[in-house]
Amino acid sequence: MRNEAPAPKRPAVPSPEKGRGGEEEAAVFLQEKGIRILERNFRFRRGEVDIIALDGQTLVFVEVKTWAAYGIDALEQALDSKKQRKIIETSKYFLSVNRKYKYMAVRFDVVFISPGGVTHLASAFTECV
């Protein structure tokens, strides 16, 4: 029998309760930084954005990841180009129905919630996915 390295683990799908708790923690964290929350769990047929906020004159679309077992290095798998495209498409839809934000700068952030605390990755990805 050969010794083979175990396959890398993929991040577990969080329970809805854990996800909502993480989103609440992320919203409080962002508000403490002076970022104003506009929408939570904005849904579109092609995707969802966890938090939409204003940071000064910048419209921020935030993906929240809440994990107990995986480190921040697992974000690359969980936030692949397909997931990024869904967030971008949803942000475009938000802008089409909320025209007052049409000419604002846009940023895509990730807030990572883990037992070690909250990590905010501003400008985690761009629309050029």
OpenMM code with the backbone's topology and positions (N, CA, C; nanometers):
from openmm import Vec3, app, unit

residues = "MET ARG ASN GLU ALA PRO ALA PRO LYS ARG PRO ALA VAL PRO SER PRO GLU LYS GLY ARG GLY GLY GLU GLU GLU ALA ALA VAL PHE LEU GLN GLU LYS GLY ILE ARG ILE LEU GLU ARG ASN PHE ARG PHE ARG ARG GLY GLU VAL ASP ILE ILE ALA LEU ASP GLY GLN THR LEU VAL PHE VAL GLU VAL LYS THR TRP ALA ALA TYR GLY ILE ASP ALA LEU GLU GLN ALA LEU ASP SER LYS LYS GLN ARG LYS ILE ILE GLU THR SER LYS TYR PHE LEU SER VAL ASN ARG LYS TYR LYS TYR MET ALA VAL ARG PHE ASP VAL VAL PHE ILE SER PRO GLY GLY VAL THR HIS LEU ALA SER ALA PHE THR GLU CYS VAL".split()
positions = [
    Vec3(0.0840, -0.1179, 0.0000),
    Vec3(0.0000, 0.0000, 0.0000),
    Vec3(0.0883, 0.1240, 0.0000),
    Vec3(0.0571, 0.2203, -0.0862),
    Vec3(0.1369, 0.3426, -0.0950),
    Vec3(0.0891, 0.4427, 0.0081),
    Vec3(0.1832, 0.5227, 0.0541),
    Vec3(0.1473, 0.6359, 0.1397),
    Vec3(0.1178, 0.7544, 0.0512),
    Vec3(-0.0036, 0.8020, 0.0566),
    Vec3(-0.0415, 0.9179, -0.0223),
    Vec3(-0.0820, 1.0300, 0.0716),
    Vec3(-0.0471, 1.1496, 0.0318),
    Vec3(-0.0877, 1.2657, 0.1110),
    Vec3(-0.2384, 1.2795, 0.1026),
    Vec3(-0.3003, 1.3149, 0.2143),
    Vec3(-0.4461, 1.3332, 0.2090),
    Vec3(-0.4818, 1.4504, 0.1185),
    Vec3(-0.5976, 1.4387, 0.0563),
    Vec3(-0.6454, 1.5476, -0.0296),
    Vec3(-0.6712, 1.6707, 0.0561),
    Vec3(-0.6419, 1.7892, 0.0023),
    Vec3(-0.6686, 1.9101, 0.0817),
    Vec3(-0.8176, 1.9223, 0.1097),
    Vec3(-0.8474, 1.9640, 0.2308),
    Vec3(-0.9869, 1.9803, 0.2699),
    Vec3(-1.0432, 2.1072, 0.2081),
    Vec3(-1.1670, 2.0973, 0.1637),
    Vec3(-1.2389, 2.2160, 0.1166),
    Vec3(-1.3130, 2.2733, 0.2349),
    Vec3(-1.3286, 2.4028, 0.2389),
    Vec3(-1.4020, 2.4635, 0.3496),
    Vec3(-1.5425, 2.4055, 0.3625),
    Vec3(-1.5806, 2.3770, 0.4850),
    Vec3(-1.7142, 2.3237, 0.5113),
    Vec3(-1.8190, 2.4312, 0.4862),
    Vec3(-1.9360, 2.3882, 0.4483),
    Vec3(-2.0466, 2.4819, 0.4301),
    Vec3(-2.0972, 2.5186, 0.5693),
    Vec3(-2.0940, 2.6472, 0.6032),
    Vec3(-2.1361, 2.6845, 0.7376),
    Vec3(-2.2874, 2.6714, 0.7540),
    Vec3(-2.3269, 2.6504, 0.8775),
    Vec3(-2.4700, 2.6456, 0.9051),
    Vec3(-2.5266, 2.7856, 0.8873),
    Vec3(-2.6561, 2.7954, 0.8559),
    Vec3(-2.7166, 2.9287, 0.8406),
    Vec3(-2.7009, 3.0143, 0.9664),
    Vec3(-2.7096, 2.9510, 1.0844),
    Vec3(-2.6970, 3.0266, 1.2088),
    Vec3(-2.5561, 3.0846, 1.2231),
    Vec3(-2.4569, 3.0038, 1.1927),
    Vec3(-2.3185, 3.0511, 1.2014),
    Vec3(-2.2945, 3.1631, 1.1009),
    Vec3(-2.3489, 3.1461, 0.9803),
    Vec3(-2.3335, 3.2482, 0.8765),
    Vec3(-2.3969, 3.3802, 0.9170),
    Vec3(-2.5193, 3.3728, 0.9715),
    Vec3(-2.5865, 3.4956, 1.0152),
    Vec3(-2.5121, 3.5606, 1.1310),
    Vec3(-2.4624, 3.4794, 1.2218),
    Vec3(-2.3857, 3.5336, 1.3342),
    Vec3(-2.2591, 3.6017, 1.2860),
    Vec3(-2.1928, 3.5413, 1.1887),
    Vec3(-2.0728, 3.6009, 1.1320),
    Vec3(-2.1033, 3.7302, 1.0585),
    Vec3(-2.2149, 3.7319, 0.9868),
    Vec3(-2.2541, 3.8540, 0.9156),
    Vec3(-2.2868, 3.9661, 1.0131),
    Vec3(-2.3498, 3.9318, 1.1239),
    Vec3(-2.3798, 4.0325, 1.2262),
    Vec3(-2.2501, 4.0872, 1.2858),
    Vec3(-2.1573, 3.9972, 1.3172),
    Vec3(-2.0279, 4.0395, 1.3714),
    Vec3(-1.9526, 4.1274, 1.2716),
    Vec3(-1.9576, 4.0907, 1.1444),
    Vec3(-1.8919, 4.1700, 1.0401),
    Vec3(-1.9554, 4.3078, 1.0289),
    Vec3(-2.0888, 4.3138, 1.0347),
    Vec3(-2.1587, 4.4428, 1.0244),
    Vec3(-2.1196, 4.5341, 1.1406),
    Vec3(-2.1158, 4.4807, 1.2616),
    Vec3(-2.0757, 4.5605, 1.3782),
    Vec3(-1.9321, 4.6081, 1.3615),
    Vec3(-1.8444, 4.5199, 1.3179),
    Vec3(-1.7034, 4.5537, 1.2960),
    Vec3(-1.6901, 4.6686, 1.1955),
    Vec3(-1.7610, 4.6579, 1.0832),
    Vec3(-1.7535, 4.7621, 0.9804),
    Vec3(-1.8098, 4.8947, 1.0321),
    Vec3(-1.9215, 4.8888, 1.1044),
    Vec3(-1.9797, 5.0107, 1.1597),
    Vec3(-1.8849, 5.0778, 1.2578),
    Vec3(-1.8128, 4.9990, 1.3360),
    Vec3(-1.7157, 5.0554, 1.4298),
    Vec3(-1.6015, 5.1252, 1.3566),
    Vec3(-1.5786, 5.0863, 1.2318),
    Vec3(-1.4766, 5.1515, 1.1483),
    Vec3(-1.5330, 5.2735, 1.0755),
    Vec3(-1.6599, 5.3058, 1.0999),
    Vec3(-1.7223, 5.4215, 1.0356),
    Vec3(-1.7853, 5.3925, 0.9013),
    Vec3(-1.8011, 5.2662, 0.8689),
    Vec3(-1.8623, 5.2260, 0.7427),
    Vec3(-2.0123, 5.2090, 0.7667),
    Vec3(-2.0940, 5.2703, 0.6807),
    Vec3(-2.2394, 5.2690, 0.6991),
    Vec3(-2.3015, 5.1543, 0.6195),
    Vec3(-2.3743, 5.0677, 0.6876),
    Vec3(-2.4400, 4.9539, 0.6237),
    Vec3(-2.5664, 5.0024, 0.5522),
    Vec3(-2.5788, 4.9673, 0.4231),
    Vec3(-2.6964, 5.0021, 0.3442),
    Vec3(-2.7927, 4.8845, 0.3323),
    Vec3(-2.7395, 4.7671, 0.3050),
    Vec3(-2.8207, 4.6469, 0.2810),
    Vec3(-2.7477, 4.5264, 0.3381),
    Vec3(-2.8282, 4.4266, 0.3762),
    Vec3(-2.7722, 4.2976, 0.4186),
    Vec3(-2.8414, 4.1881, 0.3387),
    Vec3(-2.7657, 4.0894, 0.2979),
    Vec3(-2.8181, 3.9744, 0.2227),
    Vec3(-2.8981, 4.0178, 0.1002),
    Vec3(-2.8373, 4.1018, 0.0186),
    Vec3(-2.9010, 4.1476, -0.1047),
    Vec3(-2.8956, 4.0338, -0.2060),
    Vec3(-3.0115, 3.9891, -0.2510),
    Vec3(-3.0194, 3.8742, -0.3411),
    Vec3(-3.0624, 3.9155, -0.4818),
    Vec3(-3.0073, 3.8412, -0.5749),
    Vec3(-3.0367, 3.8553, -0.7165),
    Vec3(-3.0367, 3.7128, -0.7700),
    Vec3(-3.1047, 3.6864, -0.8772),
    Vec3(-3.1149, 3.5474, -0.9241),
    Vec3(-2.9788, 3.4834, -0.9522),
    Vec3(-2.8782, 3.5628, -0.9755),
    Vec3(-2.7447, 3.5085, -1.0048),
    Vec3(-2.6519, 3.5066, -0.8837),
    Vec3(-2.6968, 3.5586, -0.7702),
    Vec3(-2.6077, 3.5582, -0.6560),
    Vec3(-2.6597, 3.6389, -0.5397),
    Vec3(-2.5714, 3.6602, -0.4455),
    Vec3(-2.6040, 3.7335, -0.3239),
    Vec3(-2.4801, 3.8085, -0.2772),
    Vec3(-2.5040, 3.9235, -0.2157),
    Vec3(-2.3970, 3.9984, -0.1500),
    Vec3(-2.4356, 4.0076, -0.0031),
    Vec3(-2.3440, 3.9693, 0.0839),
    Vec3(-2.3741, 3.9652, 0.2269),
    Vec3(-2.4019, 4.1037, 0.2846),
    Vec3(-2.3151, 4.1992, 0.2528),
    Vec3(-2.3303, 4.3353, 0.3057),
    Vec3(-2.2980, 4.4343, 0.1948),
    Vec3(-2.3815, 4.5369, 0.1841),
    Vec3(-2.3531, 4.6493, 0.0952),
    Vec3(-2.3441, 4.7713, 0.1850),
    Vec3(-2.2358, 4.8474, 0.1696),
    Vec3(-2.2106, 4.9564, 0.2637),
    Vec3(-2.1485, 5.0762, 0.1932),
    Vec3(-2.1449, 5.1872, 0.2659),
    Vec3(-2.0774, 5.3087, 0.2194),
    Vec3(-1.9582, 5.3359, 0.3090),
    Vec3(-1.8429, 5.3485, 0.2462),
    Vec3(-1.7204, 5.3874, 0.3160),
    Vec3(-1.6804, 5.5223, 0.2561),
    Vec3(-1.7270, 5.6297, 0.3193),
    Vec3(-1.7075, 5.7622, 0.2617),
    Vec3(-1.7862, 5.7719, 0.1331),
    Vec3(-1.7165, 5.7970, 0.0223),
    Vec3(-1.7808, 5.8074, -0.1089),
    Vec3(-1.7633, 5.6808, -0.1918),
    Vec3(-1.7304, 5.5697, -0.1256),
    Vec3(-1.7100, 5.4422, -0.1948),
    Vec3(-1.8192, 5.3437, -0.1557),
    Vec3(-1.8804, 5.2827, -0.2556),
    Vec3(-1.9797, 5.1789, -0.2335),
    Vec3(-1.9049, 5.0464, -0.2193),
    Vec3(-1.9306, 4.9756, -0.1099),
    Vec3(-1.8545, 4.8547, -0.0784),
    Vec3(-1.9466, 4.7338, -0.0776),
    Vec3(-1.9098, 4.6323, -0.1536),
    Vec3(-1.9806, 4.5051, -0.1566),
    Vec3(-1.8944, 4.4065, -0.0779),
    Vec3(-1.9510, 4.3505, 0.0286),
    Vec3(-1.8728, 4.2715, 0.1238),
    Vec3(-1.9194, 4.1263, 0.1253),
    Vec3(-1.8255, 4.0363, 0.1086),
    Vec3(-1.8481, 3.8934, 0.1264),
    Vec3(-1.7967, 3.8577, 0.2659),
    Vec3(-1.8788, 3.7888, 0.3447),
    Vec3(-1.8399, 3.7491, 0.4802),
    Vec3(-1.8169, 3.5986, 0.4809),
    Vec3(-1.7034, 3.5565, 0.5345),
    Vec3(-1.6722, 3.4147, 0.5499),
    Vec3(-1.6513, 3.3884, 0.6982),
    Vec3(-1.7247, 3.2912, 0.7516),
    Vec3(-1.7155, 3.2556, 0.8923),
    Vec3(-1.6736, 3.1099, 0.9024),
    Vec3(-1.5527, 3.0888, 0.9536),
    Vec3(-1.5012, 2.9528, 0.9657),
    Vec3(-1.4349, 2.9329, 1.1001),
    Vec3(-1.4585, 2.8174, 1.1585),
    Vec3(-1.3905, 2.7829, 1.2828),
    Vec3(-1.2709, 2.6922, 1.2541),
    Vec3(-1.2820, 2.6112, 1.1494),
    Vec3(-1.1803, 2.5086, 1.1261),
    Vec3(-1.0761, 2.5444, 1.0213),
    Vec3(-1.1011, 2.6454, 0.9416),
    Vec3(-1.0094, 2.6767, 0.8319),
    Vec3(-0.9484, 2.8142, 0.8514),
    Vec3(-0.8263, 2.8272, 0.8047),
    Vec3(-0.7591, 2.9556, 0.8150),
    Vec3(-0.7903, 3.0443, 0.6963),
    Vec3(-0.7358, 3.1633, 0.7031),
    Vec3(-0.7601, 3.2624, 0.5993),
    Vec3(-0.7056, 3.2167, 0.4644),
    Vec3(-0.6080, 3.1267, 0.4648),
    Vec3(-0.5521, 3.0770, 0.3395),
    Vec3(-0.6549, 2.9974, 0.2584),
    Vec3(-0.7616, 2.9489, 0.3209),
    Vec3(-0.8660, 2.8743, 0.2498),
    Vec3(-0.9588, 2.9658, 0.1708),
    Vec3(-0.9451, 3.0968, 0.1884),
    Vec3(-1.0318, 3.1900, 0.1153),
    Vec3(-1.0157, 3.1760, -0.0352),
    Vec3(-0.8964, 3.1446, -0.0802),
    Vec3(-0.8721, 3.1332, -0.2237),
    Vec3(-0.9638, 3.0292, -0.2872),
    Vec3(-0.9863, 2.9179, -0.2173),
    Vec3(-1.0762, 2.8148, -0.2687),
    Vec3(-1.2221, 2.8588, -0.2591),
    Vec3(-1.2575, 2.9204, -0.1472),
    Vec3(-1.3979, 2.9566, -0.1236),
    Vec3(-1.4420, 3.0785, -0.2037),
    Vec3(-1.3470, 3.1614, -0.2415),
    Vec3(-1.3796, 3.2839, -0.3145),
    Vec3(-1.3123, 3.2793, -0.4518),
    Vec3(-1.3399, 3.1714, -0.5235),
    Vec3(-1.2797, 3.1524, -0.6551),
    Vec3(-1.3424, 3.2483, -0.7570),
    Vec3(-1.2956, 3.2427, -0.8797),
    Vec3(-1.3418, 3.3373, -0.9815),
    Vec3(-1.4919, 3.3243, -1.0085),
    Vec3(-1.5475, 3.2048, -0.9963),
    Vec3(-1.6918, 3.1863, -1.0167),
    Vec3(-1.7706, 3.2621, -0.9100),
    Vec3(-1.7303, 3.2497, -0.7842),
    Vec3(-1.7975, 3.3201, -0.6749),
    Vec3(-1.7807, 3.4714, -0.6920),
    Vec3(-1.6619, 3.5151, -0.7295),
    Vec3(-1.6375, 3.6577, -0.7518),
    Vec3(-1.7281, 3.7113, -0.8615),
    Vec3(-1.7436, 3.6361, -0.9703),
    Vec3(-1.8311, 3.6795, -1.0802),
    Vec3(-1.9757, 3.6943, -1.0323),
    Vec3(-2.0207, 3.6027, -0.9476),
    Vec3(-2.1571, 3.6118, -0.8948),
    Vec3(-2.1746, 3.7385, -0.8112),
    Vec3(-2.0761, 3.7696, -0.7306),
    Vec3(-2.0818, 3.8909, -0.6482),
    Vec3(-2.0817, 4.0142, -0.7379),
    Vec3(-1.9983, 4.0140, -0.8394),
    Vec3(-1.9902, 4.1279, -0.9321),
    Vec3(-2.1219, 4.1446, -1.0080),
    Vec3(-2.1791, 4.0357, -1.0579),
    Vec3(-2.3074, 4.0439, -1.1281),
    Vec3(-2.4164, 4.0969, -1.0356),
    Vec3(-2.4162, 4.0522, -0.9114),
    Vec3(-2.5153, 4.1003, -0.8151),
    Vec3(-2.4945, 4.2477, -0.7856),
    Vec3(-2.3685, 4.2901, -0.7778),
    Vec3(-2.3410, 4.4326, -0.7535),
    Vec3(-2.3897, 4.5177, -0.8713),
    Vec3(-2.3745, 4.4679, -0.9911),
    Vec3(-2.4228, 4.5411, -1.1089),
    Vec3(-2.5745, 4.5530, -1.1055),
    Vec3(-2.6413, 4.4470, -1.0639),
    Vec3(-2.7859, 4.4528, -1.0520),
    Vec3(-2.8261, 4.5548, -0.9452),
    Vec3(-2.7569, 4.5526, -0.8304),
    Vec3(-2.7858, 4.6499, -0.7248),
    Vec3(-2.7740, 4.7919, -0.7791),
    Vec3(-2.6681, 4.8188, -0.8544),
    Vec3(-2.6483, 4.9525, -0.9110),
    Vec3(-2.7564, 4.9872, -1.0127),
    Vec3(-2.8070, 4.8889, -1.0846),
    Vec3(-2.9109, 4.9173, -1.1841),
    Vec3(-3.0444, 4.9531, -1.1191),
    Vec3(-3.0714, 4.9019, -0.9997),
    Vec3(-3.1975, 4.9342, -0.9319),
    Vec3(-3.1814, 5.0437, -0.8268),
    Vec3(-3.0589, 5.0820, -0.7993),
    Vec3(-3.0295, 5.1897, -0.7039),
    Vec3(-2.9418, 5.2926, -0.7746),
    Vec3(-3.0026, 5.3623, -0.8687),
    Vec3(-2.9285, 5.4502, -0.9594),
    Vec3(-2.8544, 5.5629, -0.8893),
    Vec3(-2.8936, 5.5984, -0.7675),
    Vec3(-2.8256, 5.7085, -0.6987),
    Vec3(-2.6799, 5.6753, -0.6666),
    Vec3(-2.6443, 5.5460, -0.6716),
    Vec3(-2.5058, 5.5053, -0.6442),
    Vec3(-2.4264, 5.4804, -0.7729),
    Vec3(-2.4887, 5.5015, -0.8860),
    Vec3(-2.4319, 5.4646, -1.0159),
    Vec3(-2.2909, 5.5195, -1.0410),
    Vec3(-2.2651, 5.6410, -0.9984),
    Vec3(-2.1363, 5.7034, -1.0313),
    Vec3(-2.0352, 5.6984, -0.9172),
    Vec3(-2.0628, 5.6197, -0.8161),
    Vec3(-1.9703, 5.6094, -0.7033),
    Vec3(-1.8591, 5.5093, -0.7340),
    Vec3(-1.7470, 5.5292, -0.6683),
    Vec3(-1.6408, 5.4290, -0.6741),
    Vec3(-1.6939, 5.3028, -0.6066),
    Vec3(-1.6502, 5.1866, -0.6552),
    Vec3(-1.6956, 5.0581, -0.6027),
    Vec3(-1.5752, 4.9780, -0.5554),
    Vec3(-1.5960, 4.9054, -0.4449),
    Vec3(-1.4888, 4.8217, -0.3894),
    Vec3(-1.5501, 4.6884, -0.3469),
    Vec3(-1.4729, 4.5810, -0.3606),
    Vec3(-1.5158, 4.4479, -0.3187),
    Vec3(-1.4258, 4.4018, -0.2044),
    Vec3(-1.4869, 4.3857, -0.0871),
    Vec3(-1.4131, 4.3480, 0.0332),
    Vec3(-1.4534, 4.2082, 0.0788),
    Vec3(-1.3690, 4.1502, 0.1630),
    Vec3(-1.4000, 4.0261, 0.2322),
    Vec3(-1.3755, 4.0494, 0.3796),
    Vec3(-1.4705, 4.0050, 0.4617),
    Vec3(-1.4510, 4.0050, 0.6067),
    Vec3(-1.4476, 3.8587, 0.6478),
    Vec3(-1.3365, 3.8197, 0.7095),
    Vec3(-1.3135, 3.6818, 0.7516),
    Vec3(-1.3298, 3.6749, 0.9030),
    Vec3(-1.4230, 3.5901, 0.9482),
    Vec3(-1.4498, 3.5721, 1.0901),
    Vec3(-1.3972, 3.4342, 1.1299),
    Vec3(-1.3103, 3.4308, 1.2293),
    Vec3(-1.2543, 3.3044, 1.2775),
    Vec3(-1.2418, 3.3117, 1.4291),
    Vec3(-1.2094, 3.2004, 1.4926),
    Vec3(-1.1904, 3.2058, 1.6381),
    Vec3(-1.0822, 3.3065, 1.6793),
    Vec3(-0.9916, 3.3364, 1.5880),
    Vec3(-0.8847, 3.4317, 1.6173),
    Vec3(-0.9261, 3.5775, 1.6047),
    Vec3(-1.0472, 3.6039, 1.5548),
    Vec3(-1.0934, 3.7417, 1.5425),
    Vec3(-1.1468, 3.7731, 1.4042),
    Vec3(-1.1505, 3.9017, 1.3745),
    Vec3(-1.2062, 3.9511, 1.2483),
    Vec3(-1.0923, 4.0074, 1.1640),
    Vec3(-1.0888, 3.9673, 1.0384),
    Vec3(-0.9913, 4.0208, 0.9431),
    Vec3(-1.0683, 4.0845, 0.8289),
    Vec3(-1.0383, 4.2118, 0.8007),
    Vec3(-1.1047, 4.2847, 0.6932),
    Vec3(-1.0056, 4.3003, 0.5782),
    Vec3(-1.0388, 4.2426, 0.4652),
    Vec3(-0.9564, 4.2535, 0.3456),
    Vec3(-1.0234, 4.3508, 0.2497),
    Vec3(-0.9854, 4.4780, 0.2573),
    Vec3(-1.0409, 4.5796, 0.1686),
    Vec3(-0.9837, 4.5589, 0.0286),
    Vec3(-1.0655, 4.5796, -0.0715),
    Vec3(-1.0249, 4.5595, -0.2121),
    Vec3(-0.9681, 4.4187, -0.2324),
    Vec3(-1.0403, 4.3186, -0.1847),
    Vec3(-0.9943, 4.1798, -0.1921),
    Vec3(-0.9886, 4.1291, -0.3350),
    Vec3(-1.0772, 4.1811, -0.4208),
    Vec3(-1.0721, 4.1472, -0.5628),
    Vec3(-1.1317, 4.2633, -0.6406),
    Vec3(-1.1133, 4.2596, -0.7723),
    Vec3(-1.1626, 4.3671, -0.8570),
    Vec3(-1.2610, 4.3125, -0.9586),
    Vec3(-1.3237, 4.4016, -1.0311),
    Vec3(-1.4223, 4.3613, -1.1313),
    Vec3(-1.3582, 4.2916, -1.2500),
    Vec3(-1.2296, 4.2927, -1.2608),
    Vec3(-1.1591, 4.2356, -1.3763),
    Vec3(-1.1358, 4.0859, -1.3569),
    Vec3(-1.2338, 4.0139, -1.3062),
    Vec3(-1.2189, 3.8698, -1.2830),
    Vec3(-1.2390, 3.7960, -1.4114),
] * unit.nanometer
topology = app.Topology()
chain = topology.addChain("A")
for resn in residues:
    res = topology.addResidue(resn, chain)
    for name in ("N", "CA", "C"):
        topology.addAtom(name, app.Element.getBySymbol(name[0]), res)
